[in-house]
Amino acid sequence: MSKRVEIGKTGLFVNPVGLGTNAVGGHNLFPNLNDETGKEIVRTAINNGIDFLDTAFIYGPGRSEELIGEVLKETGTRQEIVLATKGAHKFLDGKVVVDNNPNFLKETVENSLRRLQTDYIDLFYIHFPDDTTPKEEAIGSLFRLKEEGKIRAIGVSNFTLEQLKEGNQDGYIDVLQSGYNLLKREAENDLIPYTSEHNISFIPYFPLASGLLTGKFDKNSTFEDGRSKNPLFQGEAFGRNLEKVEQLRQIANDKNVAVSNIVLAWYLTQDTIDVIIPGAKKPEQVLDNIKTLEVQLSQQEIRKIDQIFQ
Protein backbone atom coordinates (compact mmCIF):
# COMPACT_ATOMS: atom_id res chain seq x y z
CA MET A 1 0.00 0.00 0.00
CA SER A 2 1.17 3.50 -0.60
CA LYS A 3 2.42 6.00 1.93
CA ARG A 4 -0.23 8.00 3.74
CA VAL A 5 -0.55 11.72 3.16
CA GLU A 6 -1.84 14.54 5.31
CA ILE A 7 -4.97 16.29 4.07
CA GLY A 8 -3.72 19.88 4.05
CA LYS A 9 -3.12 21.08 7.60
CA THR A 10 -5.78 18.86 9.23
CA GLY A 11 -3.61 16.31 11.03
CA LEU A 12 -5.67 13.64 9.21
CA PHE A 13 -3.46 11.11 7.40
CA VAL A 14 -4.91 8.88 4.69
CA ASN A 15 -4.23 6.75 1.67
CA PRO A 16 -4.36 9.32 -1.18
CA VAL A 17 -7.05 7.32 -3.02
CA GLY A 18 -10.30 7.56 -1.07
CA LEU A 19 -13.86 6.60 -1.94
CA GLY A 20 -16.73 8.89 -2.94
CA THR A 21 -19.95 7.20 -1.83
CA ASN A 22 -22.80 8.92 -3.65
CA ALA A 23 -23.68 5.53 -5.20
CA VAL A 24 -23.82 3.95 -1.72
CA GLY A 25 -27.43 4.52 -0.74
CA GLY A 26 -27.81 7.53 -3.03
CA HIS A 27 -31.26 6.44 -4.21
CA ASN A 28 -32.20 10.02 -5.11
CA LEU A 29 -29.14 10.28 -7.39
CA PHE A 30 -29.00 6.93 -9.22
CA PRO A 31 -31.72 4.51 -10.33
CA ASN A 32 -31.74 0.87 -9.18
CA LEU A 33 -29.17 1.04 -6.43
CA ASN A 34 -28.97 -1.94 -4.12
CA ASP A 35 -28.13 -1.23 -0.47
CA GLU A 36 -26.29 -4.54 -0.02
CA THR A 37 -24.09 -3.72 -3.03
CA GLY A 38 -23.50 -0.31 -1.49
CA LYS A 39 -22.30 -1.89 1.74
CA GLU A 40 -20.10 -4.29 -0.21
CA ILE A 41 -18.48 -1.30 -1.98
CA VAL A 42 -17.57 0.16 1.42
CA ARG A 43 -16.31 -3.19 2.75
CA THR A 44 -14.18 -3.69 -0.38
CA ALA A 45 -12.65 -0.25 0.10
CA ILE A 46 -11.84 -0.84 3.75
CA ASN A 47 -10.46 -4.36 3.12
CA ASN A 48 -8.12 -3.03 0.44
CA GLY A 49 -6.50 -0.18 2.32
CA ILE A 50 -8.83 2.73 1.52
CA ASP A 51 -9.26 4.67 4.76
CA PHE A 52 -10.92 7.89 3.58
CA LEU A 53 -14.68 7.80 2.92
CA ASP A 54 -16.59 10.80 1.56
CA THR A 55 -20.37 10.94 1.99
CA ALA A 56 -23.12 13.54 2.51
CA PHE A 57 -26.59 13.82 4.02
CA ILE A 58 -28.16 14.48 0.61
CA TYR A 59 -26.99 11.09 -0.72
CA GLY A 60 -30.07 9.09 -0.02
CA PRO A 61 -31.06 11.46 1.68
CA GLY A 62 -29.44 10.11 4.85
CA ARG A 63 -29.20 6.56 3.53
CA SER A 64 -25.52 6.70 2.50
CA GLU A 65 -24.52 7.77 6.01
CA GLU A 66 -26.64 5.00 7.54
CA LEU A 67 -25.10 2.28 5.36
CA ILE A 68 -21.56 3.48 6.06
CA GLY A 69 -22.36 3.60 9.77
CA GLU A 70 -23.58 0.01 9.61
CA VAL A 71 -20.43 -1.22 7.85
CA LEU A 72 -18.08 0.62 10.22
CA LYS A 73 -19.93 -0.88 13.19
CA GLU A 74 -20.00 -4.39 11.74
CA THR A 75 -16.29 -4.32 10.80
CA GLY A 76 -15.16 -2.47 13.94
CA THR A 77 -13.08 -0.13 11.78
CA ARG A 78 -14.31 3.32 12.82
CA GLN A 79 -10.99 4.23 14.47
CA GLU A 80 -8.98 3.42 11.33
CA ILE A 81 -11.21 5.37 8.95
CA VAL A 82 -11.17 9.09 8.18
CA LEU A 83 -14.81 9.93 7.64
CA ALA A 84 -15.97 12.98 5.71
CA THR A 85 -19.59 14.05 5.37
CA LYS A 86 -21.41 17.16 4.22
CA GLY A 87 -24.56 18.98 5.21
CA ALA A 88 -26.60 22.11 4.42
CA HIS A 89 -29.73 20.66 2.82
CA LYS A 90 -33.12 20.41 4.49
CA PHE A 91 -36.64 19.70 3.36
CA LEU A 92 -39.26 22.43 3.65
CA ASP A 93 -42.77 21.70 2.33
CA GLY A 94 -41.38 18.91 0.18
CA LYS A 95 -38.71 21.18 -1.36
CA VAL A 96 -34.98 20.93 -0.79
CA VAL A 97 -33.48 24.16 0.53
CA VAL A 98 -29.93 25.05 1.54
CA ASP A 99 -29.29 26.50 4.99
CA ASN A 100 -25.94 27.61 6.50
CA ASN A 101 -27.47 29.01 9.69
CA PRO A 102 -25.20 28.12 12.66
CA ASN A 103 -28.05 26.47 14.60
CA PHE A 104 -29.03 24.38 11.60
CA LEU A 105 -25.43 23.31 10.93
CA LYS A 106 -25.12 22.16 14.55
CA GLU A 107 -28.33 20.15 14.21
CA THR A 108 -27.10 18.70 10.89
CA VAL A 109 -23.85 17.53 12.46
CA GLU A 110 -25.75 15.90 15.35
CA ASN A 111 -28.02 14.06 12.88
CA SER A 112 -25.04 12.87 10.81
CA LEU A 113 -23.32 11.58 13.96
CA ARG A 114 -26.43 9.55 14.76
CA ARG A 115 -26.75 8.05 11.26
CA LEU A 116 -23.03 7.26 11.09
CA GLN A 117 -23.17 5.73 14.60
CA THR A 118 -20.11 7.66 15.72
CA ASP A 119 -19.31 10.43 18.20
CA TYR A 120 -17.02 12.42 15.90
CA ILE A 121 -16.75 13.28 12.20
CA ASP A 122 -13.21 13.69 10.90
CA LEU A 123 -14.06 16.23 8.20
CA PHE A 124 -17.38 18.06 8.00
CA TYR A 125 -18.21 20.21 4.98
CA ILE A 126 -20.83 22.85 4.37
CA HIS A 127 -22.12 21.16 1.22
CA PHE A 128 -23.47 24.27 -0.54
CA PRO A 129 -23.51 27.98 0.37
CA ASP A 130 -26.84 29.64 1.07
CA ASP A 131 -27.59 33.22 -0.01
CA THR A 132 -28.07 34.81 3.40
CA THR A 133 -25.80 33.48 6.15
CA PRO A 134 -22.52 35.41 6.57
CA LYS A 135 -19.93 32.76 5.80
CA GLU A 136 -17.64 33.55 8.73
CA GLU A 137 -20.60 32.92 11.07
CA ALA A 138 -21.30 29.56 9.46
CA ILE A 139 -17.62 28.56 9.72
CA GLY A 140 -17.48 29.91 13.27
CA SER A 141 -20.23 27.50 14.29
CA LEU A 142 -18.21 24.61 12.84
CA PHE A 143 -15.14 25.84 14.70
CA ARG A 144 -17.08 25.58 17.98
CA LEU A 145 -18.10 22.02 17.08
CA LYS A 146 -14.42 21.32 16.43
CA GLU A 147 -13.51 22.65 19.87
CA GLU A 148 -16.16 20.33 21.34
CA GLY A 149 -14.54 17.35 19.55
CA LYS A 150 -17.61 16.64 17.40
CA ILE A 151 -15.67 17.35 14.19
CA ARG A 152 -11.92 17.31 13.59
CA ALA A 153 -11.58 19.42 10.44
CA ILE A 154 -13.66 22.00 8.56
CA GLY A 155 -14.49 21.91 4.88
CA VAL A 156 -16.63 23.79 2.40
CA SER A 157 -17.93 22.59 -0.95
CA ASN A 158 -19.18 24.53 -3.99
CA PHE A 159 -18.10 27.91 -2.54
CA THR A 160 -17.08 30.70 -4.91
CA LEU A 161 -13.74 32.42 -4.33
CA GLU A 162 -15.54 35.31 -2.59
CA GLN A 163 -17.44 32.97 -0.27
CA LEU A 164 -14.25 31.06 0.47
CA LYS A 165 -12.42 34.26 1.41
CA GLU A 166 -15.31 35.42 3.57
CA GLY A 167 -15.53 32.08 5.35
CA ASN A 168 -11.78 31.83 5.86
CA GLN A 169 -11.24 35.21 7.57
CA ASP A 170 -9.97 33.45 10.70
CA GLY A 171 -8.08 30.77 8.76
CA TYR A 172 -10.44 28.02 9.95
CA ILE A 173 -11.15 26.34 6.59
CA ASP A 174 -9.07 23.20 6.03
CA VAL A 175 -10.50 21.75 2.82
CA LEU A 176 -12.32 22.93 -0.30
CA GLN A 177 -14.18 20.37 -2.38
CA SER A 178 -15.10 21.66 -5.81
CA GLY A 179 -15.68 20.55 -9.37
CA TYR A 180 -12.43 20.04 -11.26
CA ASN A 181 -11.09 17.66 -13.86
CA LEU A 182 -8.86 17.66 -16.94
CA LEU A 183 -11.77 18.75 -19.13
CA LYS A 184 -13.03 21.47 -16.73
CA ARG A 185 -10.07 23.37 -15.37
CA GLU A 186 -11.58 26.75 -14.40
CA ALA A 187 -10.63 26.20 -10.75
CA GLU A 188 -6.99 26.74 -11.77
CA ASN A 189 -7.80 30.42 -12.38
CA ASP A 190 -9.08 31.34 -8.91
CA LEU A 191 -9.86 28.63 -6.37
CA ILE A 192 -6.67 26.57 -6.69
CA PRO A 193 -4.28 29.54 -6.35
CA TYR A 194 -6.16 30.65 -3.19
CA THR A 195 -6.16 27.18 -1.62
CA SER A 196 -2.48 26.78 -2.45
CA GLU A 197 -1.61 30.09 -0.81
CA HIS A 198 -3.64 29.35 2.35
CA ASN A 199 -2.68 25.69 2.82
CA ILE A 200 -6.23 24.54 2.13
CA SER A 201 -6.43 21.08 0.61
CA PHE A 202 -8.33 20.99 -2.70
CA ILE A 203 -10.39 17.85 -3.30
CA PRO A 204 -11.82 17.61 -6.82
CA TYR A 205 -15.24 16.10 -7.42
CA PHE A 206 -16.26 14.65 -10.79
CA PRO A 207 -12.55 13.81 -11.28
CA LEU A 208 -13.42 11.50 -14.20
CA ALA A 209 -15.94 13.93 -15.78
CA SER A 210 -18.92 11.57 -15.35
CA GLY A 211 -16.93 8.75 -16.96
CA LEU A 212 -15.69 10.67 -19.99
CA LEU A 213 -12.09 10.48 -18.75
CA THR A 214 -12.17 6.70 -18.26
CA GLY A 215 -11.46 5.91 -21.91
CA LYS A 216 -14.48 3.56 -22.01
CA PHE A 217 -16.56 5.53 -24.54
CA ASP A 218 -16.33 6.08 -28.29
CA LYS A 219 -18.16 8.36 -30.70
CA ASN A 220 -21.04 5.87 -30.99
CA SER A 221 -21.70 5.77 -27.24
CA THR A 222 -25.16 6.99 -26.21
CA PHE A 223 -26.37 8.12 -22.79
CA GLU A 224 -29.83 7.77 -21.29
CA ASP A 225 -29.03 9.74 -18.14
CA GLY A 226 -28.08 13.32 -17.25
CA ARG A 227 -24.94 13.03 -19.37
CA SER A 228 -26.99 13.56 -22.51
CA LYS A 229 -27.47 17.18 -21.34
CA ASN A 230 -23.83 17.70 -20.31
CA PRO A 231 -22.01 19.95 -22.84
CA LEU A 232 -18.88 17.76 -22.55
CA PHE A 233 -20.89 14.89 -24.10
CA GLN A 234 -22.50 16.84 -26.93
CA GLY A 235 -21.74 17.12 -30.63
CA GLU A 236 -18.28 18.18 -31.75
CA ALA A 237 -17.11 18.83 -28.19
CA PHE A 238 -17.73 15.15 -27.39
CA GLY A 239 -15.60 14.08 -30.35
CA ARG A 240 -12.77 16.44 -29.41
CA ASN A 241 -12.85 15.28 -25.81
CA LEU A 242 -12.67 11.63 -26.88
CA GLU A 243 -9.62 12.42 -29.04
CA LYS A 244 -7.85 13.96 -26.05
CA VAL A 245 -8.66 10.96 -23.87
CA GLU A 246 -7.33 8.63 -26.59
CA GLN A 247 -3.94 10.34 -26.33
CA LEU A 248 -3.69 9.05 -22.76
CA ARG A 249 -4.12 5.44 -23.83
CA GLN A 250 -0.48 5.03 -24.85
CA ILE A 251 0.72 6.17 -21.41
CA ALA A 252 -1.83 3.84 -19.76
CA ASN A 253 -0.79 0.87 -21.92
CA ASP A 254 2.89 1.45 -21.16
CA LYS A 255 2.12 1.25 -17.45
CA ASN A 256 -0.40 -1.58 -17.77
CA VAL A 257 -3.22 0.39 -16.11
CA ALA A 258 -6.50 1.94 -17.25
CA VAL A 259 -6.79 5.46 -18.68
CA SER A 260 -8.72 6.47 -15.55
CA ASN A 261 -5.71 5.54 -13.38
CA ILE A 262 -3.50 7.89 -15.41
CA VAL A 263 -6.00 10.73 -14.99
CA LEU A 264 -6.37 10.18 -11.24
CA ALA A 265 -2.60 9.89 -10.78
CA TRP A 266 -2.13 13.22 -12.60
CA TYR A 267 -4.35 15.01 -10.06
CA LEU A 268 -2.21 13.69 -7.22
CA THR A 269 0.86 15.33 -8.79
CA GLN A 270 -0.82 18.76 -8.48
CA ASP A 271 0.38 21.05 -5.73
CA THR A 272 -2.76 21.48 -3.62
CA ILE A 273 -4.48 18.12 -4.30
CA ASP A 274 -3.54 15.67 -1.54
CA VAL A 275 -6.29 13.10 -2.00
CA ILE A 276 -8.88 12.04 -4.57
CA ILE A 277 -12.31 10.48 -4.02
CA PRO A 278 -13.41 8.63 -7.16
CA GLY A 279 -16.80 6.96 -6.78
CA ALA A 280 -17.80 3.38 -7.52
CA LYS A 281 -21.10 1.72 -8.41
CA LYS A 282 -19.63 -1.79 -8.04
CA PRO A 283 -16.98 -3.30 -5.73
CA GLU A 284 -14.78 -4.07 -8.77
CA GLN A 285 -14.56 -0.35 -9.56
CA VAL A 286 -13.08 0.26 -6.11
CA LEU A 287 -10.28 -2.19 -6.93
CA ASP A 288 -9.76 -0.48 -10.30
CA ASN A 289 -9.44 2.93 -8.61
CA ILE A 290 -6.85 1.62 -6.12
CA LYS A 291 -4.53 0.69 -9.01
CA THR A 292 -3.91 4.45 -9.32
CA LEU A 293 -1.44 4.08 -6.45
CA GLU A 294 0.86 1.97 -8.65
CA VAL A 295 1.20 4.75 -11.23
CA GLN A 296 4.39 6.82 -11.25
CA LEU A 297 4.24 9.66 -13.77
CA SER A 298 7.48 11.24 -14.97
CA GLN A 299 7.79 15.05 -15.16
CA GLN A 300 7.61 14.70 -18.93
CA GLU A 301 4.36 12.69 -18.74
CA ILE A 302 2.84 15.16 -16.27
CA ARG A 303 3.61 18.03 -18.69
CA LYS A 304 2.34 16.09 -21.69
CA ILE A 305 -1.03 15.36 -20.00
CA ASP A 306 -1.27 19.02 -18.98
CA GLN A 307 -0.68 20.09 -22.61
CA ILE A 308 -3.18 17.63 -24.12
CA PHE A 309 -5.93 19.15 -21.96
CA GLN A 310 -4.80 22.81 -22.07
C-alpha positions in Angstrom: 0.0 0.0 0.0 1.2 3.5 -0.6 2.4 6.0 1.9 -0.2 8.0 3.7 -0.5 11.7 3.2 -1.8 14.5 5.3 -5.0 16.3 4.1 -3.7 19.9 4.0 -3.1 21.1 7.6 -5.8 18.9 9.2 -3.6 16.3 11.0 -5.7 13.6 9.2 -3.5 11.1 7.4 -4.9 8.9 4.7 -4.2 6.7 1.7 -4.4 9.3 -1.2 -7.1 7.3 -3.0 -10.3 7.6 -1.1 -13.9 6.6 -1.9 -16.7 8.9 -2.9 -19.9 7.2 -1.8 -22.8 8.9 -3.6 -23.7 5.5 -5.2 -23.8 3.9 -1.7 -27.4 4.5 -0.7 -27.8 7.5 -3.0 -31.3 6.4 -4.2 -32.2 10.0 -5.1 -29.1 10.3 -7.4 -29.0 6.9 -9.2 -31.7 4.5 -10.3 -31.7 0.9 -9.2 -29.2 1.0 -6.4 -29.0 -1.9 -4.1 -28.1 -1.2 -0.5 -26.3 -4.5 0.0 -24.1 -3.7 -3.0 -23.5 -0.3 -1.5 -22.3 -1.9 1.7 -20.1 -4.3 -0.2 -18.5 -1.3 -2.0 -17.6 0.2 1.4 -16.3 -3.2 2.8 -14.2 -3.7 -0.4 -12.6 -0.3 0.1 -11.8 -0.8 3.8 -10.5 -4.4 3.1 -8.1 -3.0 0.4 -6.5 -0.2 2.3 -8.8 2.7 1.5 -9.3 4.7 4.8 -10.9 7.9 3.6 -14.7 7.8 2.9 -16.6 10.8 1.6 -20.4 10.9 2.0 -23.1 13.5 2.5 -26.6 13.8 4.0 -28.2 14.5 0.6 -27.0 11.1 -0.7 -30.1 9.1 0.0 -31.1 11.5 1.7 -29.4 10.1 4.8 -29.2 6.6 3.5 -25.5 6.7 2.5 -24.5 7.8 6.0 -26.6 5.0 7.5 -25.1 2.3 5.4 -21.6 3.5 6.1 -22.4 3.6 9.8 -23.6 0.0 9.6 -20.4 -1.2 7.8 -18.1 0.6 10.2 -19.9 -0.9 13.2 -20.0 -4.4 11.7 -16.3 -4.3 10.8 -15.2 -2.5 13.9 -13.1 -0.1 11.8 -14.3 3.3 12.8 -11.0 4.2 14.5 -9.0 3.4 11.3 -11.2 5.4 9.0 -11.2 9.1 8.2 -14.8 9.9 7.6 -16.0 13.0 5.7 -19.6 14.1 5.4 -21.4 17.2 4.2 -24.6 19.0 5.2 -26.6 22.1 4.4 -29.7 20.7 2.8 -33.1 20.4 4.5 -36.6 19.7 3.4 -39.3 22.4 3.6 -42.8 21.7 2.3 -41.4 18.9 0.2 -38.7 21.2 -1.4 -35.0 20.9 -0.8 -33.5 24.2 0.5 -29.9 25.0 1.5 -29.3 26.5 5.0 -25.9 27.6 6.5 -27.5 29.0 9.7 -25.2 28.1 12.7 -28.1 26.5 14.6 -29.0 24.4 11.6 -25.4 23.3 10.9 -25.1 22.2 14.6 -28.3 20.1 14.2 -27.1 18.7 10.9 -23.8 17.5 12.5 -25.8 15.9 15.4 -28.0 14.1 12.9 -25.0 12.9 10.8 -23.3 11.6 14.0 -26.4 9.5 14.8 -26.7 8.1 11.3 -23.0 7.3 11.1 -23.2 5.7 14.6 -20.1 7.7 15.7 -19.3 10.4 18.2 -17.0 12.4 15.9 -16.8 13.3 12.2 -13.2 13.7 10.9 -14.1 16.2 8.2 -17.4 18.1 8.0 -18.2 20.2 5.0 -20.8 22.9 4.4 -22.1 21.2 1.2 -23.5 24.3 -0.5 -23.5 28.0 0.4 -26.8 29.6 1.1 -27.6 33.2 0.0 -28.1 34.8 3.4 -25.8 33.5 6.2 -22.5 35.4 6.6 -19.9 32.8 5.8 -17.6 33.6 8.7 -20.6 32.9 11.1 -21.3 29.6 9.5 -17.6 28.6 9.7 -17.5 29.9 13.3 -20.2 27.5 14.3 -18.2 24.6 12.8 -15.1 25.8 14.7 -17.1 25.6 18.0 -18.1 22.0 17.1 -14.4 21.3 16.4 -13.5 22.7 19.9 -16.2 20.3 21.3 -14.5 17.4 19.5 -17.6 16.6 17.4 -15.7 17.3 14.2 -11.9 17.3 13.6 -11.6 19.4 10.4 -13.7 22.0 8.6 -14.5 21.9 4.9 -16.6 23.8 2.4 -17.9 22.6 -0.9 -19.2 24.5 -4.0 -18.1 27.9 -2.5 -17.1 30.7 -4.9 -13.7 32.4 -4.3 -15.5 35.3 -2.6 -17.4 33.0 -0.3 -14.2 31.1 0.5 -12.4 34.3 1.4 -15.3 35.4 3.6 -15.5 32.1 5.4 -11.8 31.8 5.9 -11.2 35.2 7.6 -10.0 33.5 10.7 -8.1 30.8 8.8 -10.4 28.0 9.9 -11.1 26.3 6.6 -9.1 23.2 6.0 -10.5 21.8 2.8 -12.3 22.9 -0.3 -14.2 20.4 -2.4 -15.1 21.7 -5.8 -15.7 20.5 -9.4 -12.4 20.0 -11.3 -11.1 17.7 -13.9 -8.9 17.7 -16.9 -11.8 18.8 -19.1 -13.0 21.5 -16.7 -10.1 23.4 -15.4 -11.6 26.7 -14.4 -10.6 26.2 -10.7 -7.0 26.7 -11.8 -7.8 30.4 -12.4 -9.1 31.3 -8.9 -9.9 28.6 -6.4 -6.7 26.6 -6.7 -4.3 29.5 -6.3 -6.2 30.7 -3.2 -6.2 27.2 -1.6 -2.5 26.8 -2.4 -1.6 30.1 -0.8 -3.6 29.3 2.4 -2.7 25.7 2.8 -6.2 24.5 2.1 -6.4 21.1 0.6 -8.3 21.0 -2.7 -10.4 17.9 -3.3 -11.8 17.6 -6.8 -15.2 16.1 -7.4 -16.3 14.6 -10.8 -12.5 13.8 -11.3 -13.4 11.5 -14.2 -15.9 13.9 -15.8 -18.9 11.6 -15.4 -16.9 8.7 -17.0 -15.7 10.7 -20.0 -12.1 10.5 -18.7 -12.2 6.7 -18.3 -11.5 5.9 -21.9 -14.5 3.6 -22.0 -16.6 5.5 -24.5 -16.3 6.1 -28.3 -18.2 8.4 -30.7 -21.0 5.9 -31.0 -21.7 5.8 -27.2 -25.2 7.0 -26.2 -26.4 8.1 -22.8 -29.8 7.8 -21.3 -29.0 9.7 -18.1 -28.1 13.3 -17.2 -24.9 13.0 -19.4 -27.0 13.6 -22.5 -27.5 17.2 -21.3 -23.8 17.7 -20.3 -22.0 20.0 -22.8 -18.9 17.8 -22.6 -20.9 14.9 -24.1 -22.5 16.8 -26.9 -21.7 17.1 -30.6 -18.3 18.2 -31.7 -17.1 18.8 -28.2 -17.7 15.2 -27.4 -15.6 14.1 -30.4 -12.8 16.4 -29.4 -12.8 15.3 -25.8 -12.7 11.6 -26.9 -9.6 12.4 -29.0 -7.8 14.0 -26.0 -8.7 11.0 -23.9 -7.3 8.6 -26.6 -3.9 10.3 -26.3 -3.7 9.0 -22.8 -4.1 5.4 -23.8 -0.5 5.0 -24.9 0.7 6.2 -21.4 -1.8 3.8 -19.8 -0.8 0.9 -21.9 2.9 1.4 -21.2 2.1 1.3 -17.4 -0.4 -1.6 -17.8 -3.2 0.4 -16.1 -6.5 1.9 -17.2 -6.8 5.5 -18.7 -8.7 6.5 -15.5 -5.7 5.5 -13.4 -3.5 7.9 -15.4 -6.0 10.7 -15.0 -6.4 10.2 -11.2 -2.6 9.9 -10.8 -2.1 13.2 -12.6 -4.4 15.0 -10.1 -2.2 13.7 -7.2 0.9 15.3 -8.8 -0.8 18.8 -8.5 0.4 21.0 -5.7 -2.8 21.5 -3.6 -4.5 18.1 -4.3 -3.5 15.7 -1.5 -6.3 13.1 -2.0 -8.9 12.0 -4.6 -12.3 10.5 -4.0 -13.4 8.6 -7.2 -16.8 7.0 -6.8 -17.8 3.4 -7.5 -21.1 1.7 -8.4 -19.6 -1.8 -8.0 -17.0 -3.3 -5.7 -14.8 -4.1 -8.8 -14.6 -0.4 -9.6 -13.1 0.3 -6.1 -10.3 -2.2 -6.9 -9.8 -0.5 -10.3 -9.4 2.9 -8.6 -6.9 1.6 -6.1 -4.5 0.7 -9.0 -3.9 4.4 -9.3 -1.4 4.1 -6.4 0.9 2.0 -8.7 1.2 4.8 -11.2 4.4 6.8 -11.2 4.2 9.7 -13.8 7.5 11.2 -15.0 7.8 15.0 -15.2 7.6 14.7 -18.9 4.4 12.7 -18.7 2.8 15.2 -16.3 3.6 18.0 -18.7 2.3 16.1 -21.7 -1.0 15.4 -20.0 -1.3 19.0 -19.0 -0.7 20.1 -22.6 -3.2 17.6 -24.1 -5.9 19.2 -22.0 -4.8 22.8 -22.1 
